[in-house]
Amino acid sequence: MLAFITTLRHPQNSVDYGRVEMLLRETLHSVAQQTSDEYVIIIVGNQRPRFELPERTHFVPVEFPPPAPPTGAKTAREPFVWDKGTKLGIGLIEAQKYSPTHVMIFDADDFVHRDLAGFVHERPHHSGWVIREGWMYSRSRNSYVRQDGFNRTCGTSFIIPFGAYEVPVELTVSASQHEVAEGFGDRLSTIMGAHRDAVKWHQERGRELETFPYRAAVYHVDTGENHSGKSLAGVAHPLDPMMTVEFGIASSRGRVSTLWSAFGPVAVAESAGDLARRSVRKVRRLVSRQA
């Protein structure tokens, strides 16, 4: 079984918490469309989402303080790593009751492939995977591009054996942040709250992660809630059926608007020209029938 685990930021540290919940709802739609039932979804946060959660989804409340001053005040990255890492620690503690073979930590605004749970279920003893190639998607542009070096950019990129996290047996979901941090040690800052050095961390402990065989995750940018501030720039692919079917991403724009956003005015002009040519052909056919 695969345990998908995510966290929600503290409401005080959000530009628009209603938008945070909207992004989570879209992400859960993606995660919960797995083609296998061998999965569970765990969310850890200060405030329960104000919408009905999908099946196999469990919310674990915490009363952790905000990691930084109210939104708008500049602060260092470390408090957010601490907040995310300790919440993921609570998620891992909760996951024990479902006896997962593997864990996939995902960001609450990203998307994952629908076949992940089935893929992992068929390989219960595997040493784990890293997603090195994925996609970057912008809902505001309704477009996407290939994203290589995915695991260096997006945290939704590792599927790790549950045992690798060495969840402290003495901790419960009511543990304090300091108890969680002390119990997980350096795992908190290297493979839980952050991800850039995770491959190296596992290698140093004798765990070689296999590169996942296909692009299995989507990094969602331009949300207004990204800590990274990443944005999708340049020419991109308009959202297509492949992304909708495999990742559950719903279109956010009409066709012409999407073409304009993805390619610019040239593509829109060409699309309009195609439409005009089709209209002319249709009129000619009608005239021909009446002649």
GUKE-616168 format. One line per field, with one value per residue (C-alpha): x, z, y; residue number from 1; residue in one letter. Coordinates in steps of 0.25 Angstrom, whole numbers, plus 5000, padded with zeros to 4 digits. Each point is the difference from the previous one (the first is absolute). Layout:
<recs>
east <- c(X/...)
up <- c(Z/...)
north <- c(Y/...)
nr <- c(NUM/...)
rest <- c(a/...)
</recs>
This chain:
<recs>
east <- c(5000/5004/4998/4999/5003/4999/4999/4993/5007/4995/4988/5008/5011/4991/4997/4986/4996/4988/5009/5009/4988/4995/5014/5000/4986/5005/5013/4991/4992/5013/5005/4987/4998/5010/4997/5003/4993/5014/5002/4997/5000/5004/5000/5005/4997/4995/4986/4991/4997/4986/4996/4997/5012/5002/4999/5012/5004/5003/5002/5009/4999/5011/5001/5014/5003/5002/5015/5001/4994/4987/5000/5008/5011/5013/5006/5011/4997/5003/4987/4992/5009/4998/4985/4999/5009/4993/4987/5005/5005/4986/4995/5010/4996/4985/5004/5005/4986/4998/5013/5005/5012/5003/4998/4999/5001/4992/4998/4986/4999/5007/4994/5004/4998/4988/5008/5010/4992/4999/5015/5004/4991/5006/5014/4998/5015/5006/5011/4993/4999/5004/4992/5011/4991/4986/4992/4998/4986/4994/4985/5000/5005/4993/5013/5012/5014/5010/5008/5013/5008/4986/5005/5009/4988/4988/4997/4990/5011/5003/4993/5008/4998/4993/5011/5010/4994/5002/4988/5002/4991/4998/4994/4985/4992/4999/5015/5006/5008/5012/4998/4998/5012/5008/4995/5002/5014/5007/4989/4991/5008/5006/4989/4987/5000/5009/5004/5012/5010/4991/5007/5014/4994/4995/5012/5009/4991/5001/4987/5000/4988/4996/4996/4985/4997/4990/4996/4992/4997/4997/5006/4989/5005/4994/4991/5002/5003/5014/5011/5010/4993/5002/4993/4998/5006/5002/4993/4992/4991/4985/4993/4996/4992/5013/5001/4986/4999/5013/5001/4985/5003/4988/5001/4999/4999/4993/5007/5004/5004/5008/5007/5003/5006/5008/5005/4997/4992/5006/4993/4987/5001/5003/4988/4991/5005/4997/4986/4997/5005/4991/4988/5003/5000/4987/4994/5005/4994/4986/5001/5004/4988/4990/5006)
up <- c(5000/4997/5010/4994/5010/5000/5009/5000/5004/5012/4995/5006/4990/4988/4990/4998/5008/4992/4988/5008/5002/4985/4996/5010/4994/4986/5005/5007/4988/4993/5011/5003/4985/5002/4992/5012/5013/5007/5006/5011/5000/5013/5002/5012/5003/5010/4994/4994/4985/4998/4990/4999/4999/4990/5005/5006/5005/5014/5007/5012/5008/5007/5008/4996/5001/4987/4995/4996/5002/4993/4985/4994/5010/4994/5007/4998/4994/5012/5008/4988/4999/5015/4999/4988/5005/5014/4993/4991/5012/5006/4986/5001/5014/4995/4988/5009/5002/4985/4999/4987/4993/4994/5002/4990/5006/4991/5000/5002/4987/4991/4991/4999/4990/5002/4999/5011/5011/4990/4996/5015/5004/4990/5006/5015/5003/4991/5005/4995/4989/4996/4989/4992/4989/5001/4996/5004/4999/5002/5002/4997/4986/4999/4994/5003/4997/5002/5013/5001/5013/5006/5013/5002/4997/5006/5013/4994/4994/5010/5003/5012/5008/5013/5008/4995/5008/5013/5007/5015/5007/5012/4993/4997/4992/5012/5001/5001/4989/5008/5004/4985/4996/5010/4997/4985/5001/4987/4992/5003/4992/4989/4995/5007/5000/4988/4988/4993/5007/5002/4989/5006/5014/4996/4992/5012/5008/4990/4993/4985/4994/4986/4990/4998/4986/4996/5003/5012/5006/4997/5007/5001/4999/4999/5011/5009/5011/4996/5010/4988/4992/4987/4988/4986/4990/4985/4989/5007/4996/5001/5010/4993/5002/5004/5012/5004/4999/5007/5010/5002/4996/4996/4989/5006/4987/4987/4987/4994/5014/5002/4987/5002/5014/4995/4987/4999/4989/4988/5004/5003/4986/4994/5007/4996/4986/5000/5006/4988/4990/5005/5000/4985/4996/5008/4992/4987/5003/5003/4987/4992/5005/4997/4986)
north <- c(5000/5014/5011/5014/5011/5015/5012/5013/5013/5008/5009/5012/4998/4999/5011/4995/4987/4998/4998/4991/4991/5001/4996/4988/4996/4999/4993/4989/4998/4996/4992/4992/4996/4989/4987/4992/5000/4997/5014/5009/5016/5007/5015/5007/5015/5010/5001/4989/5003/5006/4989/4986/4991/4989/4985/4995/5014/5003/5014/5001/5013/5006/5013/5004/5015/5008/4998/5015/5014/5003/5000/5011/5000/4995/4988/4989/4986/4992/5002/4995/4987/4998/5002/4991/4990/4998/4999/4989/4993/5000/4995/4989/4996/5000/4991/4989/4995/4997/4992/5006/4994/5014/5015/5011/5014/5010/5015/5004/5007/4990/4988/4986/4989/4991/4987/5002/4992/4988/5001/5000/4989/4991/5002/5000/4997/5010/5010/5012/5010/5014/5008/5007/5004/5006/5011/5015/5005/5014/5000/5015/4997/4987/4995/4991/4996/4989/5001/4993/5000/4999/4995/5012/5009/4994/4992/4991/4991/4988/4987/4994/4987/5004/4994/5010/5011/4992/5005/5001/4989/5009/5012/5002/5010/5008/5002/5015/5005/4999/4986/4997/5007/4993/4987/5001/5007/5004/4993/5012/5010/4991/4990/5006/5015/5002/4991/5005/4991/4988/4991/5003/4997/4987/4996/5003/4990/4989/5002/5002/5006/4996/5010/4999/4995/5011/5015/4997/5013/5015/5012/5011/5014/5014/4997/5012/4991/4994/5002/4999/5011/4991/5004/4994/5009/4999/4991/4988/4989/5003/4990/4988/4987/4993/5009/4999/4985/4996/5011/5005/5015/5007/5011/5014/5008/4999/4996/5013/5006/4988/5001/5015/4997/4988/5005/5015/5008/4992/4987/5007/5006/4987/4994/5011/4998/4985/5003/5010/4990/4989/5010/5004/4985/4998/5011/4996/4986/5006/5008/4988/4992/5011/5002)
nr <- c(1/2/3/4/5/6/7/8/9/10/11/12/13/14/15/16/17/18/19/20/21/22/23/24/25/26/27/28/29/30/31/32/33/34/35/36/37/38/39/40/41/42/43/44/45/46/47/48/49/50/51/52/53/54/55/56/57/58/59/60/61/62/63/64/65/66/67/68/69/70/71/72/73/74/75/76/77/78/79/80/81/82/83/84/85/86/87/88/89/90/91/92/93/94/95/96/97/98/99/100/101/102/103/104/105/106/107/108/109/110/111/112/113/114/115/116/117/118/119/120/121/122/123/124/125/126/127/128/129/130/131/132/133/134/135/136/137/138/139/140/141/142/143/144/145/146/147/148/149/150/151/152/153/154/155/156/157/158/159/160/161/162/163/164/165/166/167/168/169/170/171/172/173/174/175/176/177/178/179/180/181/182/183/184/185/186/187/188/189/190/191/192/193/194/195/196/197/198/199/200/201/202/203/204/205/206/207/208/209/210/211/212/213/214/215/216/217/218/219/220/221/222/223/224/225/226/227/228/229/230/231/232/233/234/235/236/237/238/239/240/241/242/243/244/245/246/247/248/249/250/251/252/253/254/255/256/257/258/259/260/261/262/263/264/265/266/267/268/269/270/271/272/273/274/275/276/277/278/279/280/281/282/283/284/285/286/287/288/289/290/291)
rest <- c(m/l/a/f/i/t/t/l/r/h/p/q/n/s/v/d/y/g/r/v/e/m/l/l/r/e/t/l/h/s/v/a/q/q/t/s/d/e/y/v/i/i/i/v/g/n/q/r/p/r/f/e/l/p/e/r/t/h/f/v/p/v/e/f/p/p/p/a/p/p/t/g/a/k/t/a/r/e/p/f/v/w/d/k/g/t/k/l/g/i/g/l/i/e/a/q/k/y/s/p/t/h/v/m/i/f/d/a/d/d/f/v/h/r/d/l/a/g/f/v/h/e/r/p/h/h/s/g/w/v/i/r/e/g/w/m/y/s/r/s/r/n/s/y/v/r/q/d/g/f/n/r/t/c/g/t/s/f/i/i/p/f/g/a/y/e/v/p/v/e/l/t/v/s/a/s/q/h/e/v/a/e/g/f/g/d/r/l/s/t/i/m/g/a/h/r/d/a/v/k/w/h/q/e/r/g/r/e/l/e/t/f/p/y/r/a/a/v/y/h/v/d/t/g/e/n/h/s/g/k/s/l/a/g/v/a/h/p/l/d/p/m/m/t/v/e/f/g/i/a/s/s/r/g/r/v/s/t/l/w/s/a/f/g/p/v/a/v/a/e/s/a/g/d/l/a/r/r/s/v/r/k/v/r/r/l/v/s/r/q/a)
</recs>
